[in-house]
Amino acid sequence: MNTTTGLRLLPWTTPDGKPCYLSADHGDSPLSRRADEIEVLQLSMGTQLLGHARALLADRKADTGELRFLANRLCEALRDVLRVAENRGRRLPAHDGDGPAEPAGESS
């Protein structure tokens, strides 16, 4: 959760592609746990897709349609992984290098 806004970026979007956020008192709500599960699934799917991509790119007989399909799936996976990274980065504590880490957005 972003301690500055109190909102967590969720790993899905609205039907029109806008980001979804969760406002919760703690990170153990049912919706927060579901978001964690979906992030794990998205990362796993990206890993599996990367394996398929390597195999298809090694196949000299792969045609343009197959490569275009692969490129579209890779773009989707990259979008998902970047959203997960952004979400998790927002939840990391800030560290100024001089003392103990503080939650992002908070300072003494």
matplotlib code that plots the C-alpha trace (Angstrom):
import matplotlib.pyplot as plt

x = [0.0, 1.2, 1.5, 1.3, -2.2, -3.3, -4.2, -2.9, -2.7, -4.6, -3.3, -6.3, -8.0, -11.6, -13.3, -12.1, -8.5, -8.2, -6.3, -8.1, -7.1, -7.9, -8.2, -7.8, -6.8, -4.4, -2.8, -4.6, -8.1, -9.8, -9.5, -5.8, -5.1, -6.9, -4.8, -1.6, -2.8, -3.5, 0.0, 1.6, -0.4, 0.5, 4.2, 4.0, 2.2, 4.9, 7.6, 5.8, 5.2, 8.9, 9.7, 7.2, 8.7, 12.2, 11.0, 9.0, 11.9, 14.3, 11.9, 12.9, 9.6, 7.5, 5.4, 4.5, 1.1, 2.6, 5.2, 2.6, 0.5, 3.6, 4.4, 0.9, 1.0, 4.4, 3.1, 0.2, 2.6, 5.0, 2.1, 1.0, 4.6, 5.2, 2.0, 3.1, 6.5, 4.9, 2.5, 5.2, 7.6, 5.0, 4.8, 8.6, 9.8, 11.8, 15.5, 17.5, 20.8, 21.4, 19.2, 16.5, 14.1, 10.8, 7.6, 7.4, 6.0, 6.7, 9.5, 10.6]
y = [0.0, 3.5, 5.1, 8.6, 8.0, 5.0, 3.2, 0.0, -0.4, -3.6, -6.0, -5.4, -2.5, -1.3, -2.5, 0.8, 0.2, 2.6, 1.5, 0.1, 0.9, -0.6, 1.4, -0.9, -0.6, -3.5, -5.7, -8.8, -8.0, -10.6, -8.4, -7.7, -11.4, -12.0, -9.3, -11.0, -14.3, -12.7, -11.0, -14.4, -15.9, -13.0, -13.4, -17.2, -16.7, -14.3, -16.8, -19.6, -17.2, -16.4, -20.1, -20.4, -17.3, -18.7, -21.9, -20.1, -17.7, -20.6, -22.2, -20.9, -22.1, -19.8, -17.6, -13.9, -14.6, -16.8, -14.1, -11.4, -13.4, -14.0, -10.2, -9.4, -11.9, -10.6, -7.1, -8.2, -10.0, -7.1, -4.7, -7.0, -7.5, -3.7, -3.2, -5.7, -4.0, -0.6, -1.9, -3.7, -0.7, 1.6, -0.7, -0.7, 1.4, 4.5, 4.6, 7.8, 6.0, 7.6, 5.6, 3.0, 2.7, 4.5, 3.6, 5.4, 8.9, 9.4, 11.4, 12.7]
z = [0.0, -0.7, 2.7, 1.1, -0.3, 1.7, -1.5, -3.0, -6.8, -7.7, -10.4, -12.6, -14.3, -14.9, -18.2, -19.8, -18.8, -15.8, -12.7, -9.7, -6.1, -2.7, 0.4, 3.4, 7.0, 6.7, 4.0, 5.1, 3.9, 1.6, -1.4, -0.6, -0.3, -3.7, -5.3, -3.9, -5.5, -8.8, -8.8, -8.2, -11.0, -13.4, -12.6, -13.1, -16.5, -17.6, -16.7, -18.7, -21.6, -21.7, -22.1, -25.0, -26.6, -26.5, -28.1, -30.8, -31.6, -32.0, -34.5, -38.0, -39.3, -37.1, -39.3, -39.0, -37.5, -34.7, -34.0, -33.9, -31.5, -29.3, -29.4, -28.2, -25.4, -24.3, -24.3, -22.0, -19.7, -19.5, -18.7, -15.8, -14.5, -14.6, -12.6, -10.0, -9.8, -9.4, -6.7, -4.8, -5.1, -3.6, -0.6, 0.1, 2.9, 1.9, 3.0, 3.2, 3.7, 7.1, 9.4, 9.6, 6.7, 7.0, 5.1, 1.8, 2.0, 5.7, 7.2, 10.6]

ax = plt.figure().add_subplot(projection="3d")
ax.plot(x, y, z, "-o")
ax.set_aspect("equal")
plt.show()
